[in-house]
Amino acid sequence: MATHASSDLRSVVRRPTPGRVAYDVGARCRAIGISIAVLLIVFVILALI
């Protein structure tokens, strides 16, 4: 049990940077894109009103 947990921890510690950084960048870009789309939609709705 302990060896399995330590190997899991080791694998998590060994490769956080490439996957996690790429995921963070993707999530950030997605959040920025969604917020821009929402702002555009709100602007269009206000312009139509």
Backbone as CSV, one residue per row, in Angstrom:
resi,resn,N_x,N_y,N_z,CA_x,CA_y,CA_z,C_x,C_y,C_z
1,MET,0.837,-1.201,0.000,0.000,0.000,0.000,0.876,1.257,0.000
2,ALA,1.867,1.282,0.910,2.724,2.462,1.000,3.542,2.631,-0.279
3,THR,4.057,1.508,-0.815,4.869,1.618,-2.028,4.009,2.120,-3.183
4,HIS,2.780,1.652,-3.272,1.895,2.102,-4.352,1.619,3.602,-4.227
5,ALA,1.343,4.054,-3.003,1.063,5.481,-2.796,2.304,6.315,-3.102
6,SER,3.475,5.846,-2.667,4.687,6.631,-2.905,4.998,6.675,-4.399
7,SER,4.754,5.577,-5.123,5.006,5.607,-6.563,4.021,6.545,-7.250
8,ASP,2.768,6.586,-6.790,1.803,7.535,-7.343,2.256,8.963,-7.084
9,LEU,2.687,9.231,-5.845,3.157,10.576,-5.513,4.370,10.943,-6.361
10,ARG,5.270,9.972,-6.548,6.467,10.244,-7.327,6.099,10.569,-8.775
11,SER,5.163,9.816,-9.344,4.780,10.077,-10.730,4.074,11.426,-10.845
12,VAL,3.302,11.801,-9.831,2.632,13.103,-9.852,3.659,14.222,-9.741
13,VAL,4.649,14.033,-8.840,5.664,15.072,-8.649,6.561,15.167,-9.876
14,ARG,6.799,14.041,-10.542,7.776,14.035,-11.622,7.282,14.837,-12.826
15,ARG,6.001,14.742,-13.160,5.555,15.393,-14.397,4.378,16.352,-14.163
16,PRO,4.529,17.350,-13.292,3.455,18.342,-13.209,3.592,19.410,-14.287
17,THR,4.855,19.721,-14.664,5.079,20.926,-15.461,4.481,20.865,-16.867
18,PRO,4.812,19.904,-17.731,4.309,20.039,-19.101,2.794,19.934,-19.183
19,GLY,2.231,18.887,-18.571,0.790,18.689,-18.673,0.010,19.772,-17.961
20,ARG,0.430,20.084,-16.740,-0.349,21.037,-15.944,-0.239,22.443,-16.520
21,VAL,0.961,22.813,-16.984,1.126,24.147,-17.572,0.296,24.257,-18.839
22,ALA,0.332,23.217,-19.678,-0.467,23.250,-20.900,-1.952,23.329,-20.560
23,TYR,-2.374,22.587,-19.533,-3.785,22.624,-19.150,-4.158,23.998,-18.609
24,ASP,-3.270,24.591,-17.787,-3.549,25.931,-17.253,-3.668,26.943,-18.377
25,VAL,-2.749,26.876,-19.343,-2.790,27.819,-20.463,-4.067,27.611,-21.263
26,GLY,-4.434,26.344,-21.507,-5.662,26.075,-22.247,-6.889,26.568,-21.508
27,ALA,-6.929,26.338,-20.199,-8.083,26.785,-19.417,-8.154,28.301,-19.397
28,ARG,-6.990,28.958,-19.277,-6.971,30.423,-19.266,-7.457,30.971,-20.604
29,CYS,-6.944,30.406,-21.705,-7.370,30.878,-23.025,-8.855,30.639,-23.220
30,ARG,-9.343,29.485,-22.748,-10.764,29.184,-22.896,-11.597,30.168,-22.081
31,ALA,-11.157,30.462,-20.853,-11.901,31.405,-20.011,-11.909,32.788,-20.648
32,ILE,-10.768,33.210,-21.191,-10.700,34.526,-21.841,-11.614,34.542,-23.064
33,GLY,-11.585,33.471,-23.854,-12.442,33.413,-25.037,-13.910,33.438,-24.674
34,ILE,-14.281,32.702,-23.629,-15.684,32.679,-23.203,-16.104,34.057,-22.713
35,SER,-15.246,34.717,-21.943,-15.605,36.043,-21.425,-15.737,37.044,-22.566
36,ILE,-14.853,36.971,-23.569,-14.954,37.874,-24.716,-16.249,37.603,-25.477
37,ALA,-16.589,36.323,-25.662,-17.825,35.988,-26.364,-19.034,36.511,-25.603
38,VAL,-19.023,36.372,-24.281,-20.146,36.864,-23.470,-20.250,38.381,-23.587
39,LEU,-19.117,39.071,-23.529,-19.143,40.532,-23.664,-19.678,40.938,-25.034
40,LEU,-19.273,40.236,-26.084,-19.780,40.550,-27.419,-21.281,40.326,-27.498
41,ILE,-21.763,39.223,-26.917,-23.194,38.931,-26.946,-23.961,40.011,-26.196
42,VAL,-23.458,40.402,-25.024,-24.124,41.456,-24.249,-24.130,42.762,-25.033
43,PHE,-23.018,43.086,-25.687,-22.944,44.320,-26.471,-23.946,44.290,-27.624
44,VAL,-24.056,43.147,-28.307,-25.005,43.026,-29.416,-26.428,43.171,-28.906
45,ILE,-26.736,42.541,-27.773,-28.094,42.643,-27.215,-28.397,44.094,-26.850
46,LEU,-27.448,44.772,-26.219,-27.667,46.177,-25.858,-27.810,47.044,-27.108
47,ALA,-27.047,46.748,-28.148,-27.145,47.526,-29.382,-28.504,47.305,-30.043
48,LEU,-29.019,46.087,-29.971,-30.328,45.807,-30.569,-31.440,46.484,-29.784
49,ILE,-31.267,46.595,-28.475,-32.283,47.278,-27.667,-32.198,48.765,-27.974
